Amino acid sequence: MLDVILKRRSIRQYEDKPVEPEVVREVLLAAMCAPSAYHKNPWSFVLVEKEEIRERLSRATNFASFSKKAPIIIVITADSQSSPHWIEDSSIVGAHIYLEAVNQGLGTCWVQVYNMETPDGTNSEEYVRSVLGIPETERVLCMMPLGYPAEHPAGHSEASFKKDKVHTDRW
Ligand SMILES: Cc1cc2nc3c(=O)[nH]c(=O)nc-3n(C[C@H](O)[C@H](O)[C@H](O)COP(=O)(O)O)c2cc1C
């Protein structure tokens, strides 16, 4: 497991090659096995493959433009009425997607939507909701463009271990 964790980087360039449906399913299975508070599993996913819709999503924030180059974008939403811990639950889901992507030889990158604005100042969640027809009751945490990597940044290493970040028994 640590090998996958060390290898994981945020990937923003993708090969022009679709991700097989059975592979997407395994990534989603990994996502759906994430722990959630009170086991509420408040999240849902919108899979976006159509180029025209990916293009619109890539305008959701100032940091999303690369999304359109991925063959598929997984949008993570959550029903905030069903759990006050929807952000935590959905974030762990995102971490599972990051790691299973690496395990499958894929790359992804978290694109923040919650608490963001479009370049012209519209709330990014509202923008994504309107592009995808997501109900008002759903919050939109992030998007995860997914594809075969066309960039291969060095992975993490033992150097990521920061002794000064760790306090034992007392701060
Ligand atoms: C909550 C969160 C929001 C992020 N938002 C974006 C984003 O909007 N666009 C982007 O390109 N990367 C985004 N990232 C990816 C980070 O930039 C990236 O994880 C960080 O630079 C460390 O690099 P690494 O993932 O390759 O280790 C986000 C990551 C997290 C956890």
The ligand as a MOL file (V3000), in Angstrom:
LIG
                    3D

  0  0  0     0  0            999 V3000
M  V30 BEGIN CTAB
M  V30 COUNTS 31 33 0 0 0
M  V30 BEGIN ATOM
M  V30 1 C -8.6310 20.1520 -1.1090 0
M  V30 2 C -7.7500 20.1730 -2.3380 0
M  V30 3 C -8.0300 21.0710 -3.3430 0
M  V30 4 C -7.2500 21.0700 -4.5110 0
M  V30 5 N -7.6350 21.8700 -5.5450 0
M  V30 6 C -6.9530 21.8000 -6.7140 0
M  V30 7 C -7.4280 22.5090 -7.8560 0
M  V30 8 O -8.4800 23.1650 -7.8220 0
M  V30 9 N -6.7110 22.4310 -9.0070 0
M  V30 10 C -5.5410 21.7000 -9.0790 0
M  V30 11 O -4.9250 21.6770 -10.1430 0
M  V30 12 N -5.0850 20.9800 -8.0060 0
M  V30 13 C -5.7640 21.0040 -6.8510 0
M  V30 14 N -5.3720 20.2360 -5.7840 0
M  V30 15 C -4.1660 19.3970 -5.8980 0
M  V30 16 C -3.0060 20.0030 -5.0900 0
M  V30 17 O -2.5160 21.1290 -5.7800 0
M  V30 18 C -1.9110 18.9360 -4.9250 0
M  V30 19 O -2.4350 17.8420 -4.2070 0
M  V30 20 C -0.6990 19.4800 -4.1780 0
M  V30 21 O -0.0430 20.4630 -4.9570 0
M  V30 22 C 0.3220 18.3710 -3.8440 0
M  V30 23 O 0.7470 17.7060 -5.0220 0
M  V30 24 P 0.5400 16.1390 -5.2040 0
M  V30 25 O -0.9230 15.8430 -5.1320 0
M  V30 26 O 1.1260 15.8440 -6.5660 0
M  V30 27 O 1.2870 15.4250 -4.1120 0
M  V30 28 C -6.1240 20.2090 -4.6230 0
M  V30 29 C -5.8520 19.3110 -3.5850 0
M  V30 30 C -6.6630 19.2700 -2.4740 0
M  V30 31 C -6.3830 18.2560 -1.3960 0
M  V30 END ATOM
M  V30 BEGIN BOND
M  V30 1 1 1 2
M  V30 2 1 2 3
M  V30 3 2 2 30
M  V30 4 2 3 4
M  V30 5 1 4 5
M  V30 6 1 4 28
M  V30 7 2 5 6
M  V30 8 1 6 7
M  V30 9 1 6 13
M  V30 10 2 7 8
M  V30 11 1 7 9
M  V30 12 1 9 10
M  V30 13 2 10 11
M  V30 14 1 10 12
M  V30 15 2 12 13
M  V30 16 1 13 14
M  V30 17 1 14 15
M  V30 18 1 14 28
M  V30 19 1 15 16
M  V30 20 1 16 17
M  V30 21 1 16 18
M  V30 22 1 18 19
M  V30 23 1 18 20
M  V30 24 1 20 21
M  V30 25 1 20 22
M  V30 26 1 22 23
M  V30 27 1 23 24
M  V30 28 2 24 25
M  V30 29 1 24 26
M  V30 30 1 24 27
M  V30 31 2 28 29
M  V30 32 1 29 30
M  V30 33 1 30 31
M  V30 END BOND
M  V30 END CTAB
M  END
